[in-house]
């Protein structure tokens, strides 16, 4: 099956390149609010966040921390609204997100990113479906090679539970997707009983890839192919179009190619383009791949490949 793939170097808060109801599935892992390595990204996208971060350094006010957290999720929510627009009726959105723990002004706390995203997506019009917990054993901090802990080791009561799971949130737009009776493509896309029993359980124990690449690319190491492969197989059929508004290293496009789906990916970091091309190259020989850059001054696009 000849499939079509488009990588757009632009911000996904607005996706003028995509018509309404043109996408069947979204699979993505966005920047995680309140994770330190993403501070500069959010500040660059939303100048209000940069101002608030400077204010926090000056006054250390706890209310400013809350404002930063709110602003980061409001920034992501613009993409969720666009995703709702471009998804078909019955289309599915899958968002991989981790909660954050951080010490700010000497106070250690949890920032529950998954619950904020659920709130914003439901306000947008999505229906929340049962989510998946992805258990990531390789990311646990170790104490002398055994176990995991944060805080005071073996002494109560000031230790903390380690975050070793992330959430794969699942949403539907509107009612169930409809197909003609005995639709051939749907039957050709079926999974096995073993796959169904393993995939449609709430806890996935999948080893994450160790983060060994440069700091600004670290996000690309925490999103294994197996996660994306399952989600594409579970929630789309051959010939569908899959969207990733935070493409990173290109995993979603790669797995869409391998599974005979079309894809569209948005990425603002142009330095990741060689990595994307390298990752997708083995699967792209039988695919139509286009890379374009949006001209920000007039919202038009320029073809690069």
C-alpha positions as CSV (number, residue, x, y, z in Angstrom):
1,X,0.0,0.0,0.0
2,X,1.4,3.4,-1.0
3,X,1.1,5.8,1.9
4,X,1.7,9.5,2.2
5,X,3.6,11.2,5.0
6,X,4.1,14.9,5.7
7,X,6.5,16.5,8.3
8,X,5.7,20.1,8.9
9,X,8.3,22.3,10.7
10,X,5.9,24.5,12.6
11,X,4.0,25.0,15.8
12,X,1.0,22.7,16.2
13,X,-1.0,25.2,18.2
14,X,-2.4,26.1,14.8
15,X,-2.5,23.5,12.0
16,X,-3.9,25.4,8.9
17,X,-2.4,22.7,6.7
18,X,-5.0,20.2,7.9
19,X,-8.7,20.5,7.0
20,X,-11.4,19.8,9.5
21,X,-12.1,16.1,10.1
22,X,-9.1,14.9,8.1
23,X,-7.3,12.8,10.8
24,X,-8.3,9.4,12.1
25,X,-5.9,9.1,15.1
26,X,-3.5,11.3,17.1
27,X,-0.6,9.7,18.9
28,X,1.8,12.0,20.7
29,X,4.0,12.7,23.7
30,X,4.1,16.5,24.4
31,X,6.6,18.5,26.4
32,X,6.0,17.8,30.1
33,X,5.0,20.8,32.2
34,X,7.2,21.5,35.2
35,X,10.0,19.2,34.0
36,X,13.0,21.4,34.1
37,X,14.4,20.5,30.7
38,X,11.2,21.8,29.1
39,X,11.2,25.2,30.8
40,X,13.0,27.0,27.9
41,X,10.7,25.3,25.4
42,X,7.5,26.6,27.1
43,X,9.1,30.0,27.6
44,X,9.9,30.3,23.9
45,X,6.4,29.3,22.8
46,X,4.6,31.4,25.4
47,X,6.2,34.7,26.4
48,X,3.9,34.9,29.4
49,X,5.7,31.9,30.9
50,X,9.1,33.5,30.4
51,X,7.9,36.6,32.3
52,X,6.5,34.4,35.1
53,X,9.7,32.5,35.4
54,X,11.7,35.7,35.8
55,X,9.1,36.8,38.4
56,X,9.5,33.6,40.3
57,X,13.3,34.0,40.5
58,X,12.8,37.5,41.9
59,X,10.0,37.0,44.4
60,X,9.8,33.2,45.0
61,X,6.0,33.5,45.4
62,X,4.2,30.2,45.5
63,X,1.3,31.7,43.6
64,X,3.7,32.3,40.7
65,X,4.5,28.6,40.6
66,X,0.8,27.9,40.1
67,X,0.6,30.5,37.4
68,X,3.5,29.0,35.5
69,X,1.9,25.5,35.7
70,X,-1.4,26.8,34.6
71,X,0.2,28.7,31.7
72,X,2.1,25.6,30.5
73,X,-1.1,23.6,30.3
74,X,-3.0,26.4,28.7
75,X,-0.3,26.4,26.0
76,X,-0.7,22.7,25.4
77,X,-4.5,23.1,25.3
78,X,-4.3,25.1,22.1
79,X,-2.9,22.0,20.4
80,X,-5.6,19.8,21.9
81,X,-8.3,22.2,20.5
82,X,-6.7,21.9,17.1
83,X,-6.5,18.2,17.4
84,X,-10.3,18.0,18.1
85,X,-11.0,20.1,15.0
86,X,-9.0,17.9,12.6
87,X,-10.1,14.5,14.0
88,X,-13.0,12.8,12.3
89,X,-16.1,11.8,14.2
90,X,-15.1,8.8,16.3
91,X,-11.4,9.7,15.9
92,X,-9.1,8.8,18.8
93,X,-6.5,10.9,20.6
94,X,-3.7,9.2,22.6
95,X,-1.5,11.4,24.7
96,X,1.6,9.9,26.6
97,X,2.3,12.2,29.6
98,X,4.2,11.9,32.8
99,X,3.4,13.7,36.1
100,X,6.2,15.9,37.4
101,X,7.9,16.2,40.8
102,X,10.0,19.2,41.5
103,X,11.4,21.2,44.4
104,X,10.5,24.9,44.0
105,X,11.4,27.4,46.7
106,X,12.5,24.5,48.9
107,X,9.1,22.8,48.6
108,X,8.9,19.3,47.0
109,X,5.6,18.6,45.3
110,X,3.8,16.7,42.6
111,X,2.4,18.4,39.5
112,X,-0.3,16.0,38.2
113,X,0.0,16.7,34.4
114,X,-2.3,13.8,33.4
115,X,-5.2,15.2,35.3
116,X,-4.8,18.7,33.9
117,X,-4.7,17.3,30.3
118,X,-7.9,15.4,31.0
119,X,-9.6,18.6,32.2
120,X,-8.5,20.6,29.2
121,X,-9.4,17.9,26.7
122,X,-12.9,17.4,28.2
123,X,-13.4,21.2,28.0
124,X,-12.5,21.0,24.4
125,X,-15.2,18.4,23.7
126,X,-13.3,15.1,24.0
127,X,-14.7,12.1,25.8
128,X,-12.3,10.5,28.2
129,X,-11.8,6.7,27.8
130,X,-10.0,4.3,30.2
131,X,-6.3,5.2,30.2
132,X,-3.2,3.0,30.2
133,X,-0.4,3.1,32.8
134,X,3.0,2.6,31.2
135,X,5.4,1.1,33.8
136,X,9.0,2.2,33.0
137,X,11.4,-0.1,35.0
138,X,14.6,1.4,33.6
139,X,13.9,4.9,34.8
140,X,13.9,4.1,38.6
141,X,16.5,5.7,40.7
142,X,18.5,3.1,42.6
143,X,19.8,2.8,46.1
144,X,22.9,0.7,46.1
145,X,21.6,-1.1,43.1
146,X,18.3,-2.2,44.7
147,X,14.8,-0.7,44.8
148,X,13.8,2.9,44.3
149,X,13.5,5.8,46.6
150,X,13.3,9.6,46.9
151,X,13.9,11.3,50.2
152,X,15.3,9.9,53.4
153,X,16.1,6.3,52.4
154,X,14.9,3.8,55.1
155,X,13.8,6.4,57.7
156,X,10.1,7.4,57.9
157,X,8.2,9.6,57.3
158,X,9.9,11.9,54.8
159,X,10.6,9.5,51.8
160,X,8.5,9.8,48.6
161,X,6.9,7.3,46.3
162,X,8.9,7.1,43.0
163,X,7.2,8.0,39.8
164,X,7.9,4.9,37.6
165,X,4.7,5.0,35.6
166,X,3.5,7.4,32.9
167,X,0.0,7.8,31.5
168,X,-1.3,7.1,28.1
169,X,-4.5,9.1,28.0
170,X,-7.1,8.1,25.5
171,X,-9.9,10.3,24.2
172,X,-12.6,10.0,21.6
173,X,-14.2,12.8,19.5
174,X,-17.9,12.3,19.3
175,X,-19.7,9.0,18.9
176,X,-18.2,5.6,17.9
177,X,-16.6,5.6,14.4
178,X,-18.8,3.9,11.8
179,X,-17.8,1.5,9.1
180,X,-19.7,-0.2,6.3
181,X,-20.7,-3.8,7.1
182,X,-17.8,-6.3,6.8
183,X,-15.4,-3.5,5.8
184,X,-12.5,-5.2,4.2
185,X,-9.8,-2.8,5.3
186,X,-11.0,-3.1,8.9
187,X,-10.8,-6.9,8.8
188,X,-7.3,-6.7,7.2
189,X,-6.2,-4.5,10.1
190,X,-7.4,-6.9,12.8
191,X,-5.1,-8.0,15.7
192,X,-4.7,-11.4,17.1
193,X,-6.4,-12.7,20.4
194,X,-3.0,-12.7,22.0
195,X,-2.4,-9.1,21.0
196,X,-5.9,-8.0,22.1
197,X,-5.4,-9.7,25.5
198,X,-2.0,-8.0,26.0
199,X,-2.7,-4.6,24.5
200,X,-6.1,-3.9,26.0
201,X,-5.0,-4.2,29.6
202,X,-4.5,-1.1,31.7
203,X,-0.8,-1.7,32.7
204,X,1.9,-2.0,30.1
205,X,5.3,-3.1,31.4
206,X,7.5,-1.9,28.6
207,X,11.1,-1.1,29.1
208,X,11.9,2.5,28.1
209,X,15.0,3.3,26.0
210,X,17.9,4.7,28.1
211,X,18.4,8.4,27.6
212,X,21.9,8.6,26.2
213,X,21.6,11.4,23.6
214,X,22.0,15.1,23.9
215,X,20.0,17.1,26.4
216,X,17.8,18.9,23.9
217,X,16.9,15.5,22.3
218,X,16.3,13.6,25.5
219,X,12.5,13.4,25.0
220,X,13.1,11.2,21.9
221,X,14.6,8.4,24.1
222,X,11.5,7.9,26.3
223,X,9.0,6.8,23.7
224,X,9.6,3.2,22.6
225,X,8.5,2.0,19.2
226,X,6.3,-0.7,20.9
227,X,4.1,2.0,22.5
228,X,3.4,3.7,19.2
229,X,3.0,0.4,17.3
230,X,0.3,-0.8,19.7
231,X,-1.6,2.4,19.7
232,X,-1.6,2.7,15.9
233,X,-2.8,-1.0,15.6
234,X,-5.4,-0.6,18.3
235,X,-7.1,2.6,17.2
236,X,-6.7,2.9,13.4
237,X,-7.1,0.8,10.2
238,X,-4.8,0.6,7.2
239,X,-5.0,3.7,5.0
240,X,-5.9,6.0,8.0
241,X,-4.0,9.1,8.7
242,X,-2.2,9.5,12.0
243,X,-1.2,12.8,13.5
244,X,1.6,13.6,15.9
245,X,1.7,17.3,16.8
246,X,4.9,16.9,18.9
247,X,6.9,14.7,16.5
248,X,10.3,14.7,18.2
249,X,12.5,12.1,16.5
250,X,9.8,10.8,14.2
251,X,8.7,7.6,15.9
252,X,5.1,8.1,15.0
253,X,5.8,8.7,11.3
254,X,8.1,5.6,11.3
255,X,5.5,3.3,12.8
256,X,2.7,4.7,10.6
257,X,4.9,3.8,7.6
258,X,5.5,0.3,8.9
259,X,1.8,-0.2,9.5
260,X,0.4,1.1,6.2
261,X,-1.0,4.3,7.6
262,X,-0.6,7.8,6.4
263,X,0.8,10.4,8.8
264,X,1.4,14.0,9.6
265,X,3.9,15.3,12.1
266,X,4.6,18.7,13.5
267,X,7.9,19.7,15.0
268,X,9.3,23.2,15.9
269,X,12.9,22.0,16.5
270,X,14.5,22.0,13.1
271,X,17.7,20.5,14.5
272,X,15.8,17.2,14.9
273,X,15.2,16.9,11.2
274,X,18.3,14.8,10.4
275,X,17.3,12.5,13.3
276,X,13.8,12.2,11.9
277,X,15.1,11.5,8.4
278,X,17.5,8.9,9.7
279,X,14.8,7.1,11.8
280,X,12.2,7.0,9.0
281,X,14.6,6.2,6.1
282,X,14.4,2.4,6.4
283,X,10.6,2.5,6.1
284,X,10.3,5.3,3.7
285,X,11.4,3.6,0.5
286,X,7.8,2.6,-0.4
287,X,6.2,5.8,0.9
288,X,5.6,9.3,-0.3
289,X,7.4,11.6,2.2
290,X,7.2,15.4,2.2
291,X,9.0,17.8,4.5
292,X,7.8,21.4,4.5
293,X,8.4,24.5,6.6
294,X,5.7,27.0,7.4
295,X,6.5,30.6,6.7
296,X,5.4,32.2,9.9
297,X,4.8,35.7,8.4
298,X,2.1,34.5,6.0
299,X,1.2,31.0,7.3
300,X,2.2,29.5,4.0
301,X,4.4,26.5,3.6
302,X,7.6,25.9,1.7
303,X,8.5,22.4,0.5
304,X,11.9,21.2,1.6
305,X,11.8,17.6,0.4
